[in-house]
Amino acid sequence: MSDIVGPPLAEKTFAGLTGEGWVRIVAPAIIGLLALAAWEIAVRVNAVPTYILPGPILIAQTLVKDWSTLAVSLGITLQITFAALIAAAVLGLLIAILFAQSRLIELSLFPYAVILQVTPIVAIAPLIIIWVDDVRLVLLICAWIVAFFPILSNTTLGLNSADHNLLDLFRLYRATRWQVLWRLRLPSSMPYFLAGLRIAGGLALIGAIVAEFVAGTGGRASGLAYRILEAGYQLQIPRMFAALVLVSLTGIAIFLALSLVSHLLLRSWHESALKRDKS
Amino acid sequence: MSGSSAAISLEGVAKRYANGTLAVQRVDMAVAHGDFVSLLGPSGCGKSTLLRMIAGLIQPSGGAITVSGGAGPEALGFVFQEPTLMPWATALKNVRLPLDLLGVGRSEAEARAAEALASVGLKGFEASYPRALSGGMKMRVSIARGLVTRPRLLLMDEPFAALDEITRFRLNNDLLTLWEAQKFTVVFVTHSVFESVYLSRRVVVMGARPGRVVADLDVAEPYPRGEDYRTSAIYASHTRDVSHALHESMAA
Protein backbone atom coordinates (compact mmCIF):
# COMPACT_ATOMS: atom_id res chain seq x y z
CA MET A 1 0.00 0.00 0.00
CA SER A 2 1.31 3.44 -0.85
CA ASP A 3 0.85 6.57 1.22
CA ILE A 4 -2.67 7.23 2.31
CA VAL A 5 -4.19 10.02 0.28
CA GLY A 6 -6.45 12.61 1.82
CA PRO A 7 -6.62 14.28 5.19
CA PRO A 8 -4.26 13.08 7.90
CA LEU A 9 -5.75 10.14 9.78
CA ALA A 10 -4.22 11.05 13.10
CA GLU A 11 -6.20 12.81 15.80
CA LYS A 12 -8.52 15.08 13.81
CA THR A 13 -12.14 14.26 14.35
CA PHE A 14 -15.23 15.14 12.39
CA ALA A 15 -18.72 14.56 13.79
CA GLY A 16 -17.22 12.51 16.59
CA LEU A 17 -15.24 10.16 14.38
CA THR A 18 -11.54 10.18 13.60
CA GLY A 19 -10.29 10.03 10.05
CA GLU A 20 -9.82 6.31 10.32
CA GLY A 21 -13.29 5.96 11.79
CA TRP A 22 -14.75 7.59 8.71
CA VAL A 23 -12.68 5.48 6.34
CA ARG A 24 -13.94 2.43 8.19
CA ILE A 25 -17.53 3.42 7.39
CA VAL A 26 -17.23 5.18 4.07
CA ALA A 27 -14.90 2.76 2.26
CA PRO A 28 -17.06 -0.37 2.66
CA ALA A 29 -20.17 1.70 1.92
CA ILE A 30 -18.73 2.82 -1.42
CA ILE A 31 -17.78 -0.77 -2.30
CA GLY A 32 -21.31 -1.90 -1.39
CA LEU A 33 -22.97 0.79 -3.51
CA LEU A 34 -20.72 0.01 -6.46
CA ALA A 35 -21.55 -3.69 -6.21
CA LEU A 36 -25.29 -2.97 -6.01
CA ALA A 37 -25.08 -0.66 -9.01
CA ALA A 38 -23.17 -3.28 -11.01
CA TRP A 39 -25.76 -5.87 -10.05
CA GLU A 40 -28.68 -3.64 -11.12
CA ILE A 41 -26.98 -2.77 -14.41
CA ALA A 42 -26.11 -6.40 -15.15
CA VAL A 43 -29.70 -7.48 -14.50
CA ARG A 44 -31.14 -4.77 -16.73
CA VAL A 45 -28.65 -5.01 -19.57
CA ASN A 46 -29.00 -8.80 -19.81
CA ALA A 47 -32.75 -8.70 -19.15
CA VAL A 48 -32.43 -11.42 -16.50
CA PRO A 49 -35.91 -12.65 -15.53
CA THR A 50 -36.87 -11.78 -11.96
CA TYR A 51 -37.50 -15.43 -11.04
CA ILE A 52 -33.79 -16.07 -11.71
CA LEU A 53 -32.20 -12.94 -10.27
CA PRO A 54 -34.05 -9.77 -9.30
CA GLY A 55 -32.18 -6.47 -9.19
CA PRO A 56 -31.58 -4.68 -5.89
CA ILE A 57 -34.16 -2.00 -6.63
CA LEU A 58 -36.90 -4.58 -7.11
CA ILE A 59 -35.79 -6.32 -3.92
CA ALA A 60 -36.03 -3.03 -2.03
CA GLN A 61 -39.48 -2.40 -3.48
CA THR A 62 -40.58 -5.90 -2.47
CA LEU A 63 -39.23 -5.33 1.02
CA VAL A 64 -41.44 -2.26 1.34
CA LYS A 65 -44.48 -3.86 -0.34
CA ASP A 66 -44.38 -7.06 1.72
CA TRP A 67 -43.23 -5.38 4.90
CA SER A 68 -46.39 -6.20 6.85
CA THR A 69 -45.89 -9.95 6.35
CA LEU A 70 -42.12 -9.85 6.65
CA ALA A 71 -42.19 -7.72 9.81
CA VAL A 72 -44.32 -10.30 11.61
CA SER A 73 -41.87 -13.04 10.60
CA LEU A 74 -38.90 -10.92 11.56
CA GLY A 75 -40.47 -10.37 14.97
CA ILE A 76 -40.90 -14.10 15.47
CA THR A 77 -37.35 -14.90 14.39
CA LEU A 78 -36.04 -12.17 16.68
CA GLN A 79 -38.06 -13.49 19.61
CA ILE A 80 -36.68 -16.99 19.15
CA THR A 81 -33.13 -15.73 18.62
CA PHE A 82 -33.12 -13.57 21.73
CA ALA A 83 -34.86 -16.09 23.93
CA ALA A 84 -32.29 -18.69 22.83
CA LEU A 85 -29.41 -16.26 23.36
CA ILE A 86 -30.57 -15.32 26.85
CA ALA A 87 -31.11 -18.96 27.77
CA ALA A 88 -27.68 -19.81 26.37
CA ALA A 89 -26.03 -16.95 28.29
CA VAL A 90 -27.69 -17.81 31.59
CA LEU A 91 -27.28 -21.57 31.39
CA GLY A 92 -23.81 -21.34 29.84
CA LEU A 93 -22.67 -19.11 32.66
CA LEU A 94 -24.29 -21.23 35.38
CA ILE A 95 -22.90 -24.50 34.03
CA ALA A 96 -19.46 -22.92 33.60
CA ILE A 97 -19.62 -21.86 37.27
CA LEU A 98 -20.59 -25.42 38.17
CA PHE A 99 -17.59 -26.68 36.18
CA ALA A 100 -15.33 -24.23 37.98
CA GLN A 101 -16.35 -25.66 41.35
CA SER A 102 -14.82 -29.02 40.73
CA ARG A 103 -12.46 -30.44 38.18
CA LEU A 104 -14.29 -33.75 38.48
CA ILE A 105 -17.61 -32.21 37.44
CA GLU A 106 -15.94 -30.44 34.53
CA LEU A 107 -14.16 -33.56 33.32
CA SER A 108 -17.31 -35.66 33.64
CA LEU A 109 -19.68 -33.33 31.84
CA PHE A 110 -17.61 -31.37 29.34
CA PRO A 111 -17.44 -34.18 26.74
CA TYR A 112 -21.24 -34.19 26.57
CA ALA A 113 -21.31 -30.49 25.92
CA VAL A 114 -18.86 -31.14 23.09
CA ILE A 115 -21.05 -33.93 21.69
CA LEU A 116 -24.03 -31.59 21.75
CA GLN A 117 -21.97 -29.03 19.89
CA VAL A 118 -20.42 -31.22 17.18
CA THR A 119 -23.64 -33.04 16.24
CA PRO A 120 -25.18 -31.00 13.40
CA ILE A 121 -28.34 -29.28 14.51
CA VAL A 122 -30.18 -30.38 11.33
CA ALA A 123 -29.62 -33.96 12.47
CA ILE A 124 -30.96 -33.38 15.98
CA ALA A 125 -33.90 -31.18 14.99
CA PRO A 126 -36.16 -34.01 13.71
CA LEU A 127 -35.78 -35.77 17.06
CA ILE A 128 -36.69 -32.65 18.97
CA ILE A 129 -39.72 -32.21 16.72
CA ILE A 130 -40.88 -35.68 17.73
CA TRP A 131 -40.37 -35.02 21.42
CA VAL A 132 -41.68 -31.48 21.66
CA ASP A 133 -45.13 -30.50 20.46
CA ASP A 134 -44.84 -26.74 20.46
CA VAL A 135 -43.02 -25.68 17.28
CA ARG A 136 -41.82 -22.42 18.78
CA LEU A 137 -40.26 -24.38 21.60
CA VAL A 138 -38.56 -26.69 19.08
CA LEU A 139 -37.00 -23.70 17.37
CA LEU A 140 -35.95 -22.25 20.70
CA ILE A 141 -34.28 -25.49 21.80
CA CYS A 142 -32.42 -25.84 18.49
CA ALA A 143 -31.20 -22.24 18.56
CA TRP A 144 -30.17 -22.70 22.18
CA ILE A 145 -28.14 -25.85 21.45
CA VAL A 146 -26.16 -23.99 18.81
CA ALA A 147 -25.62 -20.84 20.87
CA PHE A 148 -24.87 -22.49 24.17
CA PHE A 149 -21.48 -24.05 23.57
CA PRO A 150 -19.30 -21.01 22.81
CA ILE A 151 -20.56 -19.36 25.99
CA LEU A 152 -19.94 -22.45 28.08
CA SER A 153 -16.46 -23.16 26.73
CA ASN A 154 -15.34 -19.54 26.79
CA THR A 155 -16.62 -18.88 30.28
CA THR A 156 -15.11 -22.10 31.61
CA LEU A 157 -11.76 -21.02 30.21
CA GLY A 158 -12.23 -17.55 31.70
CA LEU A 159 -13.14 -18.81 35.16
CA ASN A 160 -10.02 -20.98 35.16
CA SER A 161 -7.69 -18.24 33.99
CA ALA A 162 -7.78 -16.07 37.10
CA ASP A 163 -4.31 -14.82 38.07
CA HIS A 164 -2.60 -17.45 40.22
CA ASN A 165 -0.99 -14.93 42.51
CA LEU A 166 -4.36 -13.29 43.09
CA LEU A 167 -5.77 -16.71 43.91
CA ASP A 168 -2.94 -17.10 46.44
CA LEU A 169 -3.73 -13.69 47.85
CA PHE A 170 -7.39 -14.64 48.30
CA ARG A 171 -6.25 -17.83 49.99
CA LEU A 172 -3.97 -15.83 52.28
CA TYR A 173 -6.93 -13.83 53.53
CA ARG A 174 -8.96 -17.04 53.85
CA ALA A 175 -11.52 -16.01 51.28
CA THR A 176 -14.55 -18.23 50.99
CA ARG A 177 -15.30 -20.11 47.79
CA TRP A 178 -18.07 -17.62 47.12
CA GLN A 179 -15.73 -14.63 47.57
CA VAL A 180 -13.23 -16.16 45.18
CA LEU A 181 -15.97 -16.76 42.62
CA TRP A 182 -17.67 -13.42 42.94
CA ARG A 183 -14.67 -11.15 43.39
CA LEU A 184 -12.04 -12.92 41.31
CA ARG A 185 -13.16 -15.69 38.97
CA LEU A 186 -16.27 -14.02 37.55
CA PRO A 187 -14.61 -10.67 36.80
CA SER A 188 -11.63 -12.52 35.29
CA SER A 189 -13.97 -14.45 33.03
CA MET A 190 -15.96 -11.43 31.83
CA PRO A 191 -13.91 -10.78 28.65
CA TYR A 192 -14.13 -14.47 27.76
CA PHE A 193 -17.85 -14.63 28.48
CA LEU A 194 -18.51 -11.56 26.35
CA ALA A 195 -16.44 -12.93 23.46
CA GLY A 196 -18.50 -16.11 23.70
CA LEU A 197 -21.69 -14.09 23.77
CA ARG A 198 -20.73 -12.31 20.56
CA ILE A 199 -20.21 -15.60 18.78
CA ALA A 200 -23.38 -17.02 20.31
CA GLY A 201 -25.49 -14.08 19.07
CA GLY A 202 -24.80 -14.94 15.44
CA LEU A 203 -25.16 -18.65 16.11
CA ALA A 204 -28.52 -18.22 17.83
CA LEU A 205 -29.85 -16.53 14.69
CA ILE A 206 -28.42 -19.28 12.49
CA GLY A 207 -29.90 -21.90 14.81
CA ALA A 208 -33.31 -20.25 14.72
CA ILE A 209 -33.28 -20.10 10.90
CA VAL A 210 -31.91 -23.60 10.33
CA ALA A 211 -34.33 -25.14 12.79
CA GLU A 212 -37.24 -23.48 11.06
CA PHE A 213 -36.06 -24.83 7.73
CA VAL A 214 -36.15 -28.32 9.20
CA ALA A 215 -39.18 -28.02 11.44
CA GLY A 216 -41.28 -25.68 9.37
CA THR A 217 -43.93 -23.63 11.07
CA GLY A 218 -46.76 -22.73 8.74
CA GLY A 219 -49.61 -20.42 9.45
CA ARG A 220 -49.23 -16.91 10.73
CA ALA A 221 -46.63 -17.67 13.36
CA SER A 222 -43.84 -18.19 10.85
CA GLY A 223 -40.32 -16.83 11.04
CA LEU A 224 -38.14 -15.52 8.24
CA ALA A 225 -36.89 -18.97 7.25
CA TYR A 226 -40.40 -20.08 6.45
CA ARG A 227 -40.92 -16.94 4.37
CA ILE A 228 -37.81 -17.82 2.38
CA LEU A 229 -39.01 -21.40 1.81
CA GLU A 230 -42.51 -20.24 0.94
CA ALA A 231 -41.28 -17.62 -1.50
CA GLY A 232 -39.02 -20.24 -3.06
CA TYR A 233 -41.90 -22.65 -3.65
CA GLN A 234 -43.96 -19.86 -5.18
CA LEU A 235 -41.04 -18.62 -7.30
CA GLN A 236 -41.38 -15.20 -5.68
CA ILE A 237 -37.64 -14.72 -5.84
CA PRO A 238 -37.65 -10.96 -5.02
CA ARG A 239 -39.47 -11.76 -1.79
CA MET A 240 -36.97 -14.52 -1.04
CA PHE A 241 -34.17 -11.99 -1.38
CA ALA A 242 -36.04 -9.47 0.76
CA ALA A 243 -36.30 -12.01 3.59
CA LEU A 244 -32.64 -12.90 3.10
CA VAL A 245 -31.67 -9.23 3.41
CA LEU A 246 -33.60 -9.03 6.68
CA VAL A 247 -31.80 -12.10 8.05
CA SER A 248 -28.42 -10.58 7.20
CA LEU A 249 -29.30 -7.19 8.66
CA THR A 250 -30.52 -8.90 11.82
CA GLY A 251 -27.25 -10.79 12.14
CA ILE A 252 -25.24 -7.60 11.69
CA ALA A 253 -27.39 -5.73 14.20
CA ILE A 254 -26.98 -8.49 16.79
CA PHE A 255 -23.22 -8.53 16.32
CA LEU A 256 -22.95 -4.74 16.62
CA ALA A 257 -25.21 -4.61 19.66
CA LEU A 258 -23.24 -7.31 21.48
CA SER A 259 -19.93 -5.68 20.53
CA LEU A 260 -21.22 -2.47 22.04
CA VAL A 261 -22.29 -4.24 25.23
CA SER A 262 -18.86 -5.83 25.44
CA HIS A 263 -17.11 -2.53 24.89
CA LEU A 264 -19.18 -0.73 27.51
CA LEU A 265 -18.58 -3.40 30.13
CA LEU A 266 -14.85 -3.70 29.55
CA ARG A 267 -13.83 -0.23 28.56
CA SER A 268 -12.56 0.83 31.94
CA TRP A 269 -10.07 -1.98 32.28
CA HIS A 270 -9.64 -4.66 29.64
CA GLU A 271 -6.89 -4.48 27.03
CA SER A 272 -9.30 -5.39 24.23
CA ALA A 273 -11.35 -2.27 24.85
CA LEU A 274 -8.44 0.14 25.21
CA LYS A 275 -6.96 2.50 22.72
CA ARG A 276 -3.19 2.23 22.64
CA ASP A 277 -1.48 5.03 24.49
CA LYS A 278 -0.37 7.68 22.10
CA SER A 279 1.45 9.96 24.50
CA MET B 1 10.76 -3.55 68.87
CA SER B 2 11.53 -6.26 71.39
CA GLY B 3 14.12 -8.11 69.32
CA SER B 4 14.41 -10.92 71.83
CA SER B 5 11.51 -13.25 71.03
CA ALA B 6 11.24 -14.47 67.46
CA ALA B 7 8.56 -13.31 65.05
CA ILE B 8 9.22 -16.32 62.86
CA SER B 9 11.10 -19.45 63.72
CA LEU B 10 11.96 -22.17 61.25
CA GLU B 11 13.18 -25.51 62.51
CA GLY B 12 14.52 -28.02 60.04
CA VAL B 13 12.17 -26.75 57.37
CA ALA B 14 12.37 -28.70 54.13
CA LYS B 15 10.34 -28.86 50.98
CA ARG B 16 10.36 -31.67 48.48
CA TYR B 17 7.90 -31.26 45.63
CA ALA B 18 5.78 -34.11 44.35
CA ASN B 19 8.09 -34.51 41.36
CA GLY B 20 11.00 -35.25 43.70
CA THR B 21 12.76 -31.88 43.46
CA LEU B 22 14.26 -30.85 46.77
CA ALA B 23 13.50 -27.11 46.75
CA VAL B 24 14.59 -26.43 50.33
CA GLN B 25 16.91 -28.81 52.10
CA ARG B 26 16.90 -27.93 55.77
CA VAL B 27 16.54 -24.43 57.11
CA ASP B 28 16.89 -23.40 60.74
CA MET B 29 16.36 -19.72 61.23
CA ALA B 30 14.72 -17.22 63.53
CA VAL B 31 13.60 -13.73 62.62
CA ALA B 32 13.33 -11.20 65.43
CA HIS B 33 10.30 -8.97 65.88
CA GLY B 34 10.61 -5.78 63.89
CA ASP B 35 13.65 -6.99 61.98
CA PHE B 36 14.27 -6.45 58.28
CA VAL B 37 15.71 -9.64 56.84
CA SER B 38 16.63 -10.25 53.22
CA LEU B 39 16.70 -13.70 51.70
CA LEU B 40 19.30 -13.46 48.96
CA GLY B 41 20.29 -16.10 46.48
CA PRO B 42 20.49 -17.20 42.86
CA SER B 43 17.32 -18.34 41.13
CA GLY B 44 16.35 -21.85 42.10
CA CYS B 45 17.72 -21.55 45.64
CA GLY B 46 14.27 -21.94 47.15
CA LYS B 47 14.00 -18.45 48.62
CA SER B 48 10.52 -17.87 47.16
CA THR B 49 9.46 -21.34 48.26
CA LEU B 50 10.65 -20.55 51.77
CA LEU B 51 8.71 -17.28 51.77
CA ARG B 52 5.55 -19.01 50.59
CA MET B 53 5.95 -21.61 53.31
CA ILE B 54 6.18 -18.85 55.91
CA ALA B 55 3.00 -17.34 54.43
CA GLY B 56 1.28 -20.71 54.67
CA LEU B 57 0.69 -20.86 50.92
CA ILE B 58 2.84 -24.00 50.66
CA GLN B 59 3.07 -26.72 53.28
CA PRO B 60 6.60 -27.76 54.24
CA SER B 61 7.37 -31.44 53.76
CA GLY B 62 9.49 -31.46 56.87
CA GLY B 63 10.21 -29.36 59.97
CA ALA B 64 8.15 -26.72 61.67
CA ILE B 65 7.37 -23.06 61.04
CA THR B 66 6.09 -20.87 63.86
CA VAL B 67 4.83 -17.39 63.16
CA SER B 68 4.17 -15.67 66.45
CA GLY B 69 1.91 -12.76 67.15
CA GLY B 70 -1.48 -13.93 66.06
CA ALA B 71 -2.12 -16.52 63.41
CA GLY B 72 -4.97 -14.46 61.94
CA PRO B 73 -4.73 -13.56 58.28
CA GLU B 74 -4.74 -9.85 59.10
CA ALA B 75 -1.36 -10.26 60.83
CA LEU B 76 0.33 -11.03 57.54
CA GLY B 77 0.94 -9.02 54.38
CA PHE B 78 2.31 -10.46 51.15
CA VAL B 79 3.70 -8.55 48.19
CA PHE B 80 4.31 -10.46 44.97
CA GLN B 81 6.93 -9.95 42.31
CA GLU B 82 4.29 -8.52 39.98
CA PRO B 83 1.86 -5.93 41.32
CA THR B 84 -0.90 -8.59 41.01
CA LEU B 85 -3.73 -6.09 40.99
CA MET B 86 -7.26 -6.75 39.84
CA PRO B 87 -7.43 -4.84 36.53
CA TRP B 88 -11.20 -4.34 36.80
CA ALA B 89 -10.96 -2.57 40.16
CA THR B 90 -9.75 0.92 41.04
CA ALA B 91 -6.63 1.44 43.15
CA LEU B 92 -8.80 2.01 46.21
CA LYS B 93 -10.81 -1.16 45.67
CA ASN B 94 -7.62 -3.13 45.14
CA VAL B 95 -6.22 -1.90 48.43
CA ARG B 96 -9.54 -2.52 50.14
CA LEU B 97 -9.62 -6.16 49.04
CA PRO B 98 -8.02 -7.71 52.16
CA LEU B 99 -10.41 -5.79 54.41
CA ASP B 100 -13.38 -6.81 52.28
CA LEU B 101 -12.32 -10.45 52.44
CA LEU B 102 -11.90 -10.21 56.19
CA GLY B 103 -15.37 -8.76 56.58
CA VAL B 104 -14.45 -5.23 57.69
CA GLY B 105 -17.36 -2.83 57.31
CA ARG B 106 -17.53 -0.82 54.12
CA SER B 107 -16.98 2.67 55.46
CA GLU B 108 -14.14 1.64 57.74
CA ALA B 109 -12.53 -0.37 54.94
CA GLU B 110 -12.81 2.60 52.61
CA ALA B 111 -11.16 4.94 55.12
CA ARG B 112 -8.35 2.54 55.95
CA ALA B 113 -7.68 1.80 52.28
CA ALA B 114 -7.51 5.51 51.50
CA GLU B 115 -5.10 5.97 54.39
CA ALA B 116 -2.91 3.10 53.14
CA LEU B 117 -2.87 4.57 49.64
CA ALA B 118 -1.87 7.94 51.03
CA SER B 119 0.90 6.31 53.06
CA VAL B 120 2.53 5.03 49.85
CA GLY B 121 2.24 8.45 48.24
CA LEU B 122 -0.77 7.77 46.06
CA LYS B 123 -3.26 10.21 47.52
CA GLY B 124 -5.49 11.35 44.69
CA PHE B 125 -5.17 8.12 42.70
CA GLU B 126 -8.01 6.31 44.52
CA ALA B 127 -10.23 6.14 41.46
CA SER B 128 -7.48 5.21 39.00
CA TYR B 129 -7.52 1.83 37.33
CA PRO B 130 -4.25 -0.12 37.32
CA ARG B 131 -3.80 0.36 33.58
CA ALA B 132 -3.54 4.10 34.12
CA LEU B 133 -0.71 3.68 36.63
CA SER B 134 3.02 3.26 35.97
CA GLY B 135 4.89 0.15 37.05
CA GLY B 136 6.19 1.86 40.18
CA MET B 137 2.75 3.17 41.11
CA LYS B 138 1.19 -0.26 40.64
CA MET B 139 3.80 -1.67 43.01
CA ARG B 140 2.95 1.06 45.51
CA VAL B 141 -0.71 0.02 45.33
CA SER B 142 0.40 -3.54 45.91
CA ILE B 143 2.41 -2.51 48.98
CA ALA B 144 -0.52 -0.47 50.28
CA ARG B 145 -2.71 -3.56 49.92
CA GLY B 146 -0.14 -5.61 51.82
CA LEU B 147 -0.09 -3.08 54.65
CA VAL B 148 -3.78 -2.18 54.80
CA THR B 149 -4.51 -4.73 57.53
CA ARG B 150 -1.67 -3.29 59.63
CA PRO B 151 0.17 -6.62 59.59
CA ARG B 152 2.88 -7.58 62.06
CA LEU B 153 4.75 -9.34 59.30
CA LEU B 154 5.29 -8.26 55.70
CA LEU B 155 6.56 -10.87 53.25
CA MET B 156 7.91 -9.54 49.97
CA ASP B 157 8.87 -11.70 47.00
CA GLU B 158 11.29 -9.73 44.80
CA PRO B 159 8.81 -6.87 44.67
CA PHE B 160 11.03 -4.37 42.86
CA ALA B 161 12.81 -6.72 40.47
CA ALA B 162 10.87 -5.57 37.43
CA LEU B 163 11.26 -1.83 38.06
CA ASP B 164 13.84 0.53 36.67
CA GLU B 165 16.67 1.54 38.98
CA ILE B 166 15.50 5.07 39.74
CA THR B 167 12.02 3.89 40.67
CA ARG B 168 13.50 1.04 42.66
CA PHE B 169 15.69 3.38 44.73
CA ARG B 170 12.72 5.59 45.48
CA LEU B 171 10.56 2.63 46.51
CA ASN B 172 13.43 1.29 48.66
CA ASN B 173 13.46 4.54 50.62
CA ASP B 174 9.69 4.68 50.92
CA LEU B 175 9.56 1.10 52.13
CA LEU B 176 12.13 1.86 54.82
CA THR B 177 10.13 4.91 55.91
CA LEU B 178 6.98 2.81 56.25
CA TRP B 179 8.88 0.11 58.09
CA GLU B 180 10.34 2.57 60.58
CA ALA B 181 6.95 4.18 61.15
CA GLN B 182 4.85 1.03 61.46
CA LYS B 183 7.45 -1.32 62.98
CA PHE B 184 6.38 -4.49 61.24
CA THR B 185 8.78 -7.36 60.56
CA VAL B 186 9.93 -7.74 56.95
CA VAL B 187 11.21 -10.80 55.12
CA PHE B 188 12.37 -9.59 51.76
CA VAL B 189 13.33 -11.97 48.96
CA THR B 190 15.72 -10.52 46.42
CA HIS B 191 18.48 -11.48 44.03
CA SER B 192 20.16 -8.09 44.30
CA VAL B 193 23.14 -7.84 46.65
CA PHE B 194 22.92 -4.04 46.61
CA GLU B 195 19.26 -3.98 47.46
CA SER B 196 19.66 -6.44 50.33
CA VAL B 197 22.52 -4.47 51.89
CA TYR B 198 20.71 -1.19 51.44
CA LEU B 199 17.44 -2.30 52.95
CA SER B 200 18.00 -4.94 55.54
CA ARG B 201 19.57 -5.32 58.93
CA ARG B 202 20.38 -8.93 58.20
CA VAL B 203 21.09 -10.78 54.96
CA VAL B 204 20.51 -14.51 54.78
CA VAL B 205 22.36 -15.91 51.78
CA MET B 206 20.96 -19.06 50.22
CA GLY B 207 22.56 -21.55 47.86
CA ALA B 208 20.90 -23.55 45.12
CA ARG B 209 20.30 -27.23 44.40
CA PRO B 210 19.32 -28.04 47.01
CA GLY B 211 18.14 -24.77 48.54
CA ARG B 212 19.84 -24.10 51.86
CA VAL B 213 21.20 -21.26 54.00
CA VAL B 214 24.91 -20.72 53.36
CA ALA B 215 25.59 -17.49 55.19
CA ASP B 216 23.90 -15.16 57.66
CA LEU B 217 25.35 -11.66 57.74
CA ASP B 218 24.48 -8.68 59.90
CA VAL B 219 24.30 -5.24 58.34
CA ALA B 220 24.20 -3.34 61.61
CA GLU B 221 24.07 0.17 60.21
CA PRO B 222 21.66 2.72 61.65
CA TYR B 223 18.41 3.84 60.04
CA PRO B 224 17.29 6.04 58.43
CA ARG B 225 19.61 5.13 55.59
CA GLY B 226 19.70 7.56 52.72
CA GLU B 227 21.63 8.17 49.55
CA ASP B 228 24.74 8.91 51.62
CA TYR B 229 24.67 5.36 52.91
CA ARG B 230 24.34 4.03 49.37
CA THR B 231 27.66 5.65 48.44
CA SER B 232 29.50 5.11 51.71
CA ALA B 233 32.57 2.94 52.24
CA ILE B 234 30.81 0.88 54.89
CA TYR B 235 28.02 0.09 52.39
CA ALA B 236 30.66 -0.99 49.88
CA SER B 237 32.32 -3.22 52.42
CA HIS B 238 29.03 -4.93 53.35
CA THR B 239 28.28 -5.39 49.67
CA ARG B 240 31.66 -7.03 49.23
CA ASP B 241 31.03 -9.44 52.12
CA VAL B 242 27.58 -10.41 50.90
CA SER B 243 28.80 -10.77 47.31
CA HIS B 244 31.63 -12.96 48.51
CA ALA B 245 29.24 -15.22 50.44
CA LEU B 246 26.93 -15.42 47.43
CA HIS B 247 29.76 -16.40 45.07
CA GLU B 248 31.06 -18.98 47.48
CA SER B 249 27.61 -20.52 47.65
CA MET B 250 27.41 -20.72 43.90
CA ALA B 251 30.93 -22.13 43.51
CA ALA B 252 30.32 -24.87 46.05
Interface residues (C-beta under 8 A of the other chain):
Chain A: D163 N165 L166 D168 L169 F170 R171 L172 Y173 R174 A175 Q179 R183 L184 P187 M190 S268 W269 H270 E271 L274
Chain B: R52 A55 G56 L57 P73 E74 L76 F78 F80 E82 T84 M86 P87 W88 A89 L97 P98 D100 L101 L102 Y129 P130 R131
